[in-house]
Amino acid sequence: MLKSEELINKVKSYNKFLNPKTLSKAYDFALRAHKTQKRDEGVPYIIHPVAVADILTDLKLDSATIATGLLHDTIEDTHATYNTIKEEFGQEVADLVDGVTKISEFENQAVDNSKAENFRKLIIATSKDIRVLLVKIADRLHNMRTIKFVKDTDKQIRKAKETMEIYAPLTDRMGMNRIRDELEDLSFQVLNNEARELIKKRLDEIKEDRTSSFKTISFKFSDLLKQNNLNAIIIGREKTPFSIWRKVQKKRVSLERITDIMGFRIILDSVEDCYKALGVFHNKWNCIPGRFKDYISSPKINNYKSLHTSIIGPNKRPIEIQIRTMSMHEFAERGIASHWKYKSSEKFSSLTWKEYDWLKDLVEIIDRKENPEHYFEYTKLQMFQDNVFCFTPKGSIIKLPKEATPIDFAYAVHTKIGDTTISCEINGKDSPLQSVLYNGDEVKIITSKNVSPSLHWLTTAKTGKARAAIRRHWQYKENQKPLKLKQYNTTLWISLPDQPGRLGDVTTVIGVNNVNISSVEMLEKTKNTINFRFNLIIHDLKNFTKLISELKQKEYNFKIIRHKNKRYAFFKRLFGGFKKN
């Protein structure tokens, strides 16, 4: 476990504006607060918040965020309150800790919560400050690193699934590839450890059979680049078991055929050097067809940039190569966290929405009370799909998911454009609105004020923004329709014991189920019972069905007399099973 001084020195290495008193104070506060607590593995609890703070330090975040990492469990698990944190560390830290606490609270609720609902709460909790999500991701990462100590197997599986379905995609969407890879592999270990062990065994076999080491190949690459006046940092990498498994599943190849586990990252001084290095590699070795991707000119949807290629390298081994600048590498490693700068002060200003439109769209959808499954579906589309770049007639670039249509394009430009779309032109030719768009397409949308979005567009649109707008339009249209109150008339014959309060009991049951009584009449009185006739007005058949069920539970003798009107057949089906008890 890092000591307070070690943590502070680690932060000082990248942030010279750090005020060490804040971190030192937070460290001591957390140490006292968690003094008597233990982790599942039997170690002092303080190890966890310090580990979270250490992960945040690796991301080179500001002291407020790191302090939050140290304090993130104090409100939930100790005597500390929001006001206590605010008095000791200020409102900024208190708000961050409170945000992380809210996420933990909903995670600890009923296990049958839908992942869509949990995701909604997560986005709401993090929408005001992205640092809340970063702390939570660090918290989840350390918990997954120690999940083997959790005794409840069901809890292990639940946490692993949640990590794989929500947290790993979110880290990917924010460009934090290193953390994403680790989260996926740790979850994979819980969810399918047998497959993971088989892959690890295969990886070890390939390593043993390899005639060329990383070091040897790295030297060859470095020498080749120097000959071409290119100054490069070369980093060897190996694929994780989960990435191998995903490739096996996607390409439907046997594990034995997987050989391209060796990869290198080539870090150069400039974009021009990146393209020059690509040419050097392709000139020296054969590239594998279909494996080249230019993410510099067309970045991934999370703004990831690199050149990707695969070659048949030295000793005829398939090798994957990623070529990038140092700034691209920083983003690939730290993602959103790479935007933190410490040039004049440590003061943090929240990132602009422009860079994270997907999060802005999500918040807007949530604010409009969209169906949780809809915005979860949208997010999956936004996070998982590759993107294409299309152009407006004026040359503006519109970024869309792969297989998007002109409908998605129209809504990406503006919701009003989408709502009034009637046709489109792709590269100057009239084209169906259902056409699939490709990189470089120029799209012209033709609109009319006299039209509205078609409901069948939902099956064509690929983006959640378009789908949400279409659904919203039709929901509004339905809400504007005048309500047509249906009314059904029927008669309830019931025999009640001749006891005080029994008639009141029946009328209460009828009223609770929102059934109106138009009239009631006492028909006959015997020694022990009184027979009544209720004329009822029904507006909701579900309520009436519930009423009948409750009358049966109370073991009353009753029967229903339906009125033979134009809805006779419907009532026959509904009440056919009810007989006098």
C-alpha positions, 0 to 999 in steps of 0.5 A: 500500500502506498504511504501518504508521502509516496502518493503525494510525490507521485502526483507531484511528478506530473502536477507541480501546482499540487497543494500536498496538504489536501491529499495528506489530510484526505489520506489521514481522514480516510485512515481514521474513518476506516480504522476498524474495517476489513476487506473480504480478503481480511486486510485493512479496508484502507488498502482499497481507497488508497488503491483507487487513489493510486489508479487515479494518479496513474491517470494523472488526475487533479488532487480533488479527484484523487482526494475523492478516491481516498474518501469515496467510501466514507459517506457510505460506510463510516460516520462521515457525512456530506457536511463533514466532507464539505467542512473539511475539504470544500464543496468540490470534493464533497460533491464528487464524493456524494456523486460516487456514493449515489452510484454505490447506493443504487448498485447495492439495491435489489439485484433484479434491477435492470441494467438499463435502469442502473445505467440511467442512474449512473449517467444521472450521477455522472452528468454534472462532473465526469470525474465522478465516473472516473473515480467509480471506474477506478473503484470498480477496477480495484474491486475486480482485481480482488473479486476472487476474495468475495465469498458469494459466487452469485455476487461475483457473477453479477459484478462481472456481468455489470462490469462487462456490460456497463463499465468496460464499454464506458471506459472504451467510449472514453478512450481508456483502452488499457483499463477497458482491457483489464476490466474485460479480462477480469470479468472474463475470468469470472464468467468463463474461466475455463475458456480463459485458461485454455487461451492462456495455455495456448498463448504460453505454447506459442511463446515457447515455440516462438523463434524470435523474441519481442526484443529481437523484432523490436531491434529490427524495427528500430534499425529499419526506422533509423535507416529512414531517419525516423525516431521512434519509441517501440513498445511490444504488447500481447493480446489479453485472453479476452481479446483472443476469445472475442476474435475466436467468436467473431471470426469463428476460427479455432483457437489453434489457428490464432497466431497473431498474438504479437503486437507493437506500438510505434510512437513517432514525433509527428503525423507525417512520420506515422504515414512515412513509417507505415510505408516503410513497413509495407515496403519491407514486409507483406501486409495482410490484406484487409487489416489496414485501418487509418484511424488518424484521418478517420478517428474512432467514435471515441476519438481514438487515433492510430494507424493499424496494420498487420504484416508477415514480419520476420520469421514469417510471423503475423505481427500487428502494428499500431503507429501513432504520435505521443499525444495519440498514445497518451489518449489511447492509454488515458482517454478522457483523462489525457485532457487534464492540463497543469500549465498555470494552475491545478484548477479544473474546468469541466470538459466541454460537451462538444467532445462528448456529444454522446453523453449530452444526448443521453442526458437529454433523452433521460431528461425527457423520460425516455424508456430506459431500454431505449437509451441503453440501446442507444448507448450500446450503438454509440459505444460499440459501433465503428463510425462513418464520416459523411458530408453535408453539401456545404462540407460539414462532417457528420460522424455516424455509426456504421450502417447508418442511413440518411434518416440518422444523418438528418437527425444528426444535423438537427432534430427539426431536419429529421422530423421534416425529411421527405427524401434525400440525395447521396452523391448527387443522386436521388436515393431511398431514405433507407440507404446505407451510408459509407465513408465520404458520402455527400448527403443532401436532405430534402425537407417539407414543413407539411410532413412528419416522421414516419413510424416505420423509420424506427426499423431503419434508423440506427442511432438512438438519437434518431429513434428517440426523436421519432418515438418522442414525436409519436408519443406527443401525437398520441398525447394530443389526441382527445381522450375517448372514455369508454364506459361499460354498464353492468349489474352486480348481484351479491348476497351479504351476511346480515351483519353491520358493516358488510355493505360498507365493506363491499362499497369500499372494495368497489370504490378502491378499484375505481368502479362507479356505483350508479345505484344500489337496491336491497332486493330481498332479506332472509333470516341470515342474508340480505341480497343487493343489486349494484348497477356499476359503471366501468371505465377500466376493465382491468380494474373491474377484473381486479374487483371481481378477484377481490370479491372472490377472495372474500368468499362473497356469493355474487354474480355478474349480469352483463348488459346486451349492448354493442359490446355484448360479444366482448363482455361474453368473453370477459365474464363468461367464466363468472358463475354464481358462487 
